[in-house]
Amino acid sequence: MPKDDSALPPATRRLFGTDGIRGTANRAPMDAATALRLGQAAGRYFNRGTYRHRVIIGKDTRLSGYMLEPALTAGFIGAGMDVVLVGPLPTPAIALLTRSLRADLGVMISASHNPYEDNGIKLFGPDGLKLSDAQESEIEALMDGDLTCALVGPSRLGRASRMEDAPGRYIEAAKSSFPRGLTLEGLRIVVDTANGAAYKVAPTVLWELGAEVVKIGDAPDGFNINKGCGSTAPQKLAELVRERRADLGIALDGDADRLVLIDECGRMVDGDQILALVARSWAEEGRLKGDAIVATVMSNMGLERFLDSRGIGLLRTAVGDRYVGERMREAGCNLGGEQSGHMIMTEFGTTGDGLVAALQVLAVLVAERKPASQLLSCFAPLPQRLVNVRFDGARESPLNHAAVAEAIEAHRNRLGARGRILIRASGTEPVIRVMAEAEEEGLVEQTVSALAEAIRSQVRAMA
């Protein structure tokens, strides 16, 4: 077994992380002033011709969306771009609409699985793909400079309009990913939309495909997004699945680009098992492209062994669905994802889509007439543990200190070929993620506990 995975993300930019810009709402960089400058700079970057330029702006249900949306709108209008506002919709819907409406840019205002206090801004190019590191760096450079040149004259100002049928377009696109000859009739599905962006569209899609739908996490109030619900807190969903004797539970996150599933026994299923099931099914049907799938350094070795036994390769990337998508395009793969539940299926979209991924699992469930507990137990995962160590994001990373580096190297040598260690700084919040994986559970626990404490000690020393 390899000691470590070498796939690392590119050097961190000042504003953009692994999934756009993110921070505490109404504090830089997630304040109205920064959003205004981002709109101006991105508008300048994508304003490349004499035609009317267009940007699509969507959001989730956070209160701060009401502040960021008009600030971005003002920036884009000042840069000469027309703005189409679509309101609360999943992130994959924004990618879809950006392409289908032939817009120059798509914007999603969301902090994904984070609590309501945070927010974020993700940008999509005209192809519906998240911007590259190089593109984000160029936009940052524009934001740091004099943006006077980005502002158009009074006659060239953009206009803003609201698109009322945007939810319906996404609903139809999601439904079209489900095999035409199948139906969800006879299935009872509990769906938890995390009080987030999919609170209307996800239950509608499942119901229109024939399922009996039980909804939770579908009453957003601006403050309760991801609060005790959704993919990061599926306990209530698991209880309800057992109580209602449902066939499957679906938990989405705040912007619905990721999911976890709950089988009929109330057991949580992560992205690795979902990837295994879909890869196996697609390979048998001759639909899997590239003879491989793409996953990140976080995916369990059990997944790799399962795929290898079926002649399917596993290509690993740095953490972040953007890097997964980039590797998929390079390798010609049509399936990729993350253990955390981001699933990219290029037959149906350009970015992670929790609802569409759930529909692909349901398609196998219906076609093979087997319970979710059987289908979604493709492999026995190796013992793996992940611990997050929080630090002051305004200070230097504790990973830059010799004491931490020495502790990591010592434990890596101790594990040897018996397991692997992955230590990385989150790209979306000020935490260090400490992961270990090995054949022996006790060894995993000892390794993670010792490394987490070494990092905490350095954090205390830096305080």
C-alpha positions as CSV (number, residue, x, y, z in Angstrom):
1,M,0.0,0.0,0.0
2,P,1.4,3.4,-0.8
3,K,2.6,5.7,2.0
4,D,1.1,8.8,0.6
5,D,-0.7,10.3,-2.4
6,S,1.2,13.0,-4.2
7,A,-1.7,14.9,-5.8
8,L,-1.6,18.3,-4.3
9,P,-3.6,21.4,-5.2
10,P,-1.9,24.4,-6.8
11,A,-0.5,27.2,-4.8
12,T,-3.2,29.0,-2.8
13,R,-4.4,32.3,-4.3
14,R,-5.2,35.2,-2.0
15,L,-9.0,35.2,-2.4
16,F,-10.0,32.1,-4.3
17,G,-9.7,28.7,-2.6
18,T,-10.6,25.2,-3.9
19,D,-14.2,26.2,-4.4
20,G,-14.4,29.9,-5.2
21,I,-14.2,32.7,-2.6
22,R,-15.6,31.9,0.9
23,G,-15.7,33.6,4.3
24,T,-17.8,35.0,7.0
25,A,-20.7,37.1,5.7
26,N,-20.4,40.9,5.9
27,R,-16.6,40.6,6.6
28,A,-13.9,40.8,4.0
29,P,-13.7,39.1,1.6
30,M,-17.3,38.1,1.8
31,D,-18.7,41.6,2.0
32,A,-20.5,43.9,-0.4
33,A,-17.5,45.9,-1.4
34,T,-15.5,42.8,-2.4
35,A,-18.5,41.4,-4.3
36,L,-18.8,44.7,-6.2
37,R,-15.2,44.7,-7.2
38,L,-15.5,41.0,-8.2
39,G,-18.4,41.8,-10.4
40,Q,-16.5,44.6,-12.0
41,A,-13.3,42.6,-12.5
42,A,-15.0,39.4,-13.7
43,G,-17.2,41.6,-16.0
44,R,-14.0,43.2,-17.4
45,Y,-12.4,39.8,-17.9
46,F,-15.3,38.3,-19.8
47,N,-16.3,41.4,-21.7
48,R,-14.5,40.5,-24.9
49,G,-16.6,41.6,-27.8
50,T,-19.2,44.1,-29.1
51,Y,-22.2,41.9,-28.4
52,R,-24.4,42.1,-25.3
53,H,-22.7,40.1,-22.6
54,R,-24.7,38.1,-20.1
55,V,-24.1,36.7,-16.6
56,I,-26.4,34.2,-14.7
57,I,-26.5,34.7,-10.9
58,G,-28.0,32.1,-8.6
59,K,-27.8,31.6,-4.8
60,D,-28.8,29.4,-2.0
61,T,-31.0,30.4,0.9
62,R,-28.6,32.3,3.2
63,L,-29.7,35.7,4.5
64,S,-26.4,37.2,3.3
65,G,-27.4,36.3,-0.3
66,Y,-29.6,39.4,-0.3
67,M,-26.5,41.5,0.3
68,L,-24.1,39.8,-2.1
69,E,-26.5,39.4,-5.0
70,P,-27.2,43.1,-5.6
71,A,-23.5,44.0,-5.0
72,L,-22.4,41.5,-7.7
73,T,-25.3,42.7,-10.0
74,A,-24.1,46.3,-9.7
75,G,-20.5,45.3,-10.5
76,F,-21.5,43.4,-13.6
77,I,-23.9,46.1,-14.8
78,G,-21.2,48.7,-14.4
79,A,-18.9,46.5,-16.5
80,G,-21.5,46.4,-19.3
81,M,-23.0,43.0,-18.7
82,D,-26.6,42.1,-18.6
83,V,-27.6,40.1,-15.4
84,V,-30.1,37.3,-15.3
85,L,-31.2,36.6,-11.7
86,V,-32.6,33.1,-11.1
87,G,-32.9,33.1,-7.3
88,P,-32.3,30.0,-5.1
89,L,-31.2,27.1,-7.3
90,P,-28.6,24.3,-7.0
91,T,-25.1,25.0,-8.1
92,P,-25.4,22.5,-11.0
93,A,-28.5,24.4,-12.3
94,I,-26.3,27.5,-12.6
95,A,-23.7,25.6,-14.6
96,L,-26.5,24.2,-16.8
97,L,-28.2,27.6,-17.4
98,T,-24.9,29.3,-18.2
99,R,-24.3,26.9,-21.0
100,S,-27.9,26.6,-22.3
101,L,-28.4,30.4,-22.3
102,R,-25.0,30.9,-23.9
103,A,-24.1,33.3,-21.1
104,D,-20.5,34.5,-20.8
105,L,-20.4,33.7,-17.1
106,G,-22.3,32.0,-14.3
107,V,-22.2,32.9,-10.6
108,M,-23.4,30.9,-7.6
109,I,-23.6,32.6,-4.2
110,S,-23.2,29.8,-1.7
111,A,-21.0,28.4,1.0
112,S,-22.1,24.9,0.3
113,H,-22.2,22.8,3.5
114,N,-21.0,25.7,5.8
115,P,-23.4,27.3,8.3
116,Y,-25.5,30.4,7.4
117,E,-22.9,32.7,8.9
118,D,-20.6,32.0,6.0
119,N,-21.1,32.6,2.3
120,G,-19.2,32.1,-0.9
121,I,-19.0,33.0,-4.6
122,K,-18.3,30.4,-7.3
123,L,-17.7,31.3,-11.0
124,F,-18.4,29.3,-14.1
125,G,-17.2,30.0,-17.6
126,P,-19.4,29.9,-20.7
127,D,-18.8,26.2,-21.0
128,G,-20.4,25.6,-17.6
129,L,-17.0,24.6,-16.0
130,K,-15.5,26.2,-12.9
131,L,-12.8,28.6,-13.8
132,S,-9.2,27.4,-13.8
133,D,-6.6,28.6,-11.2
134,A,-5.1,30.7,-13.9
135,Q,-8.3,32.5,-14.7
136,E,-9.1,33.1,-11.0
137,S,-5.6,34.5,-10.6
138,E,-6.1,36.9,-13.5
139,I,-9.4,38.1,-12.0
140,E,-7.7,38.6,-8.6
141,A,-5.1,40.7,-10.3
142,L,-7.8,42.9,-11.9
143,M,-9.5,43.3,-8.5
144,D,-6.2,44.4,-7.0
145,G,-5.7,47.1,-9.7
146,D,-7.4,50.2,-10.9
147,L,-10.9,49.1,-12.1
148,T,-11.8,52.4,-13.7
149,C,-11.0,50.9,-17.1
150,A,-13.6,48.2,-16.3
151,L,-16.5,50.7,-16.1
152,V,-18.4,51.4,-19.3
153,G,-20.0,54.6,-20.4
154,P,-23.7,55.4,-19.5
155,S,-25.0,54.1,-22.8
156,R,-23.3,50.7,-22.4
157,L,-24.5,49.9,-18.9
158,G,-26.1,46.4,-18.5
159,R,-29.6,45.6,-17.5
160,A,-30.9,43.2,-14.8
161,S,-33.9,40.8,-15.3
162,R,-35.3,37.9,-13.4
163,M,-35.8,34.5,-15.0
164,E,-39.0,32.9,-13.7
165,D,-38.8,29.5,-15.5
166,A,-35.3,28.7,-14.4
167,P,-36.4,26.0,-11.8
168,G,-38.5,24.3,-14.4
169,R,-35.5,24.1,-16.8
170,Y,-33.4,22.4,-14.2
171,I,-36.2,20.0,-13.1
172,E,-36.6,18.8,-16.7
173,A,-32.8,18.4,-17.1
174,A,-32.5,16.4,-13.9
175,K,-35.5,14.1,-14.9
176,S,-33.9,13.5,-18.3
177,S,-30.9,11.9,-16.6
178,F,-33.2,9.1,-15.3
179,P,-33.7,6.2,-17.8
180,R,-36.8,6.8,-19.9
181,G,-38.1,3.2,-19.5
182,L,-37.9,3.2,-15.7
183,T,-40.1,4.8,-13.0
184,L,-39.8,5.4,-9.3
185,E,-43.4,4.3,-8.7
186,G,-43.7,2.1,-5.6
187,L,-40.6,3.6,-3.9
188,R,-40.8,5.7,-0.8
189,I,-37.9,8.2,-0.6
190,V,-37.0,10.6,2.2
191,V,-35.2,13.7,0.9
192,D,-33.4,16.2,3.1
193,T,-32.6,19.4,1.2
194,A,-30.6,21.0,4.1
195,N,-33.0,24.0,4.0
196,G,-30.9,25.0,1.0
197,A,-31.0,25.7,-2.7
198,A,-32.8,22.5,-3.7
199,Y,-35.6,22.7,-1.2
200,K,-38.2,23.0,-4.1
201,V,-36.7,21.3,-7.1
202,A,-35.4,18.1,-5.6
203,P,-38.7,16.9,-4.1
204,T,-40.4,17.9,-7.3
205,V,-38.1,15.8,-9.5
206,L,-38.6,12.7,-7.3
207,W,-42.3,13.1,-7.2
208,E,-42.7,13.7,-10.9
209,L,-40.7,10.5,-11.6
210,G,-43.3,8.6,-9.5
211,A,-41.9,8.3,-6.0
212,E,-43.7,8.8,-2.7
213,V,-41.7,11.6,-1.3
214,V,-41.2,12.5,2.4
215,K,-39.5,15.9,2.8
216,I,-37.4,17.3,5.6
217,G,-35.1,20.3,5.6
218,D,-37.4,22.1,3.2
219,A,-38.3,25.2,5.1
220,P,-35.4,27.7,4.8
221,D,-35.6,30.9,6.8
222,G,-32.2,32.4,6.0
223,F,-30.6,31.0,9.1
224,N,-31.2,27.3,9.2
225,I,-29.3,26.1,6.1
226,N,-27.3,23.0,7.0
227,K,-28.3,23.4,10.6
228,G,-28.8,19.9,12.0
229,C,-29.7,18.6,8.6
230,G,-28.4,17.8,5.1
231,S,-25.4,15.8,4.1
232,T,-23.2,16.9,7.0
233,A,-25.9,15.9,9.6
234,P,-27.9,13.0,8.3
235,Q,-28.9,11.5,11.7
236,K,-32.5,12.8,11.5
237,L,-32.8,11.5,8.0
238,A,-31.6,8.1,9.0
239,E,-34.1,7.9,11.8
240,L,-36.9,8.9,9.5
241,V,-35.9,6.4,6.8
242,R,-36.3,3.6,9.4
243,E,-39.5,5.1,10.9
244,R,-41.2,5.5,7.5
245,R,-39.8,2.2,6.1
246,A,-38.4,4.1,3.2
247,D,-36.4,2.5,0.4
248,L,-33.8,5.3,0.4
249,G,-32.8,8.5,2.1
250,I,-31.2,11.4,0.1
251,A,-29.3,14.1,2.0
252,L,-28.1,17.1,-0.1
253,D,-26.0,20.0,1.1
254,G,-26.7,23.7,1.0
255,D,-26.2,24.1,-2.7
256,A,-27.1,20.5,-3.7
257,D,-23.8,19.7,-5.5
258,R,-23.1,16.8,-3.1
259,L,-25.0,14.1,-1.3
260,V,-24.9,11.2,1.1
261,L,-27.4,8.4,1.0
262,I,-29.1,6.4,3.7
263,D,-30.1,2.8,2.9
264,E,-33.3,1.2,4.1
265,C,-31.6,0.0,7.3
266,G,-30.6,3.6,8.2
267,R,-26.9,3.1,7.3
268,M,-25.1,6.1,5.9
269,V,-23.5,5.6,2.4
270,D,-20.6,7.9,1.4
271,G,-19.4,8.9,-2.1
272,D,-16.9,6.0,-2.4
273,Q,-19.7,3.4,-2.4
274,I,-21.8,5.5,-4.7
275,L,-18.9,5.7,-7.2
276,A,-18.3,2.0,-6.9
277,L,-22.0,1.1,-7.7
278,V,-22.3,3.5,-10.6
279,A,-18.9,2.5,-12.0
280,R,-19.8,-1.2,-11.8
281,S,-23.2,-0.6,-13.4
282,W,-21.9,1.7,-16.2
283,A,-19.0,-0.7,-17.0
284,E,-21.4,-3.6,-17.4
285,E,-23.6,-1.5,-19.7
286,G,-20.6,-0.3,-21.7
287,R,-21.2,3.3,-20.7
288,L,-18.1,3.9,-18.6
289,K,-15.5,5.9,-20.6
290,G,-11.8,5.9,-20.2
291,D,-11.8,2.5,-18.5
292,A,-11.4,4.4,-15.2
293,I,-13.0,6.8,-12.8
294,V,-11.5,9.8,-11.1
295,A,-11.5,10.3,-7.3
296,T,-9.4,12.3,-4.8
297,V,-6.6,11.4,-2.4
298,M,-9.3,11.0,0.3
299,S,-11.1,8.0,-1.3
300,N,-10.7,4.7,0.5
301,M,-8.3,2.1,-0.7
302,G,-11.2,-0.3,-0.6
303,L,-12.7,1.5,-3.6
304,E,-9.4,1.2,-5.5
305,R,-9.3,-2.6,-4.8
306,F,-12.9,-3.0,-5.8
307,L,-12.4,-1.2,-9.1
308,D,-9.2,-3.0,-9.8
309,S,-10.9,-6.4,-9.4
310,R,-13.2,-5.4,-12.3
311,G,-10.5,-4.0,-14.6
312,I,-11.5,-0.4,-13.8
313,G,-8.7,2.1,-13.1
314,L,-8.8,4.8,-10.4
315,L,-7.1,8.2,-11.1
316,R,-6.5,10.3,-8.0
317,T,-6.5,14.1,-7.8
318,A,-6.2,16.8,-5.1
319,V,-9.3,17.4,-3.0
320,G,-11.9,19.5,-4.8
321,D,-14.4,18.6,-7.4
322,R,-12.9,21.2,-9.8
323,Y,-9.7,19.1,-9.9
324,V,-11.7,16.0,-10.3
325,G,-13.4,17.5,-13.3
326,E,-10.2,18.7,-14.9
327,R,-8.6,15.2,-14.6
328,M,-11.8,13.6,-16.0
329,R,-11.5,15.8,-19.1
330,E,-7.8,15.1,-19.5
331,A,-8.3,11.3,-19.2
332,G,-11.6,11.1,-21.2
333,C,-13.6,9.8,-18.2
334,N,-17.3,10.4,-17.7
335,L,-17.5,9.5,-14.0
336,G,-15.7,11.0,-11.0
337,G,-16.3,12.2,-7.5
338,E,-15.3,12.6,-3.9
339,Q,-15.8,10.6,-0.8
340,S,-17.6,13.6,0.6
341,G,-20.4,13.2,-2.0
342,H,-19.5,15.4,-4.9
343,M,-20.4,13.3,-8.0
344,I,-19.5,14.5,-11.6
345,M,-21.2,12.7,-14.4
346,T,-20.4,14.4,-17.7
347,E,-23.2,12.7,-19.5
348,F,-25.5,14.9,-17.6
349,G,-23.6,18.0,-16.4
350,T,-20.3,19.8,-16.0
351,T,-20.1,20.0,-12.2
352,G,-21.2,18.0,-9.1
353,D,-24.9,17.3,-8.9
354,G,-26.2,15.5,-5.8
355,L,-29.7,15.0,-7.2
356,V,-28.6,13.6,-10.5
357,A,-26.2,11.3,-8.7
358,A,-29.0,10.0,-6.5
359,L,-31.1,9.3,-9.6
360,Q,-28.4,7.2,-11.1
361,V,-28.3,5.1,-7.9
362,L,-32.1,4.8,-8.0
363,A,-31.9,3.7,-11.6
364,V,-29.8,0.7,-10.6
365,L,-32.0,0.0,-7.6
366,V,-35.1,-0.1,-9.8
367,A,-33.4,-2.0,-12.7
368,E,-31.9,-4.7,-10.5
369,R,-34.8,-4.9,-7.9
370,K,-32.4,-5.1,-5.0
371,P,-32.5,-3.2,-1.7
372,A,-30.1,-0.2,-1.3
373,S,-28.3,-1.9,1.6
374,Q,-27.2,-4.7,-0.8
375,L,-26.4,-2.5,-3.8
376,L,-24.5,0.1,-1.8
377,S,-22.2,-2.3,0.0
378,C,-19.8,-2.8,-2.9
379,F,-16.7,-3.2,-0.8
380,A,-15.4,-3.3,2.8
381,P,-13.6,0.0,3.4
382,L,-10.3,0.0,5.1
383,P,-10.3,1.7,8.5
384,Q,-9.9,5.4,7.9
385,R,-10.3,8.4,10.2
386,L,-10.4,12.1,9.5
387,V,-10.0,14.8,12.2
388,N,-10.2,18.6,11.6
389,V,-7.9,20.8,13.6
390,R,-9.1,24.5,13.6
391,F,-6.6,27.4,13.7
392,D,-6.6,31.1,13.4
393,G,-6.9,31.7,9.6
394,A,-5.2,35.1,10.0
395,R,-2.0,33.5,11.2
396,E,0.5,31.3,9.5
397,S,-0.5,27.7,8.9
398,P,0.8,25.4,11.6
399,L,1.9,23.0,8.8
400,N,4.8,25.4,8.0
401,H,6.5,24.7,11.3
402,A,9.3,22.2,11.7
403,A,7.9,20.4,14.7
404,V,4.7,19.5,12.8
405,A,6.6,18.4,9.7
406,E,8.9,16.2,11.9
407,A,5.8,14.6,13.6
408,I,4.2,13.8,10.2
409,E,7.4,12.3,8.8
410,A,7.9,10.1,12.0
411,H,4.4,8.7,11.8
412,R,4.7,8.2,8.0
413,N,7.8,6.1,8.6
414,R,6.1,4.2,11.4
415,L,3.2,3.3,9.1
416,G,5.5,2.3,6.2
417,A,3.7,0.1,3.7
418,R,0.8,-0.7,6.2
419,G,-1.1,2.5,5.5
420,R,-1.1,6.1,4.4
421,I,-1.3,9.6,5.9
422,L,-2.8,12.7,4.3
423,I,-2.4,16.1,5.9
424,R,-3.8,19.1,4.2
425,A,-5.1,22.6,4.8
426,S,-8.8,23.0,3.8
427,G,-9.4,25.3,0.9
428,T,-12.7,26.5,2.2
429,E,-12.2,27.1,6.0
430,P,-9.3,27.6,8.5
431,V,-8.8,23.9,9.4
432,I,-6.1,21.3,8.9
433,R,-7.5,18.0,7.9
434,V,-5.7,15.0,9.3
435,M,-6.4,11.6,7.7
436,A,-4.9,8.2,8.2
437,E,-5.8,4.8,6.6
438,A,-4.5,1.4,7.3
439,E,-5.4,-2.3,7.7
440,E,-5.5,-2.0,11.5
441,E,-8.1,0.2,13.1
442,G,-6.0,0.7,16.3
443,L,-3.1,2.0,14.3
444,V,-5.3,4.4,12.4
445,E,-6.7,5.8,15.7
446,Q,-3.2,6.2,17.3
447,T,-1.8,7.9,14.2
448,V,-4.6,10.4,13.8
449,S,-4.7,11.2,17.5
450,A,-1.0,11.8,17.7
451,L,-0.8,14.0,14.6
452,A,-3.8,16.0,15.5
453,E,-2.4,16.7,19.0
454,A,1.0,17.7,17.4
455,I,-0.8,20.3,15.2
456,R,-2.9,21.5,18.2
457,S,0.2,22.0,20.2
458,Q,1.7,24.2,17.4
459,V,-1.6,26.1,17.2
460,R,-1.4,26.8,20.9
461,A,2.2,27.9,20.7
462,M,1.3,30.3,17.9
463,A,-1.6,31.9,19.9
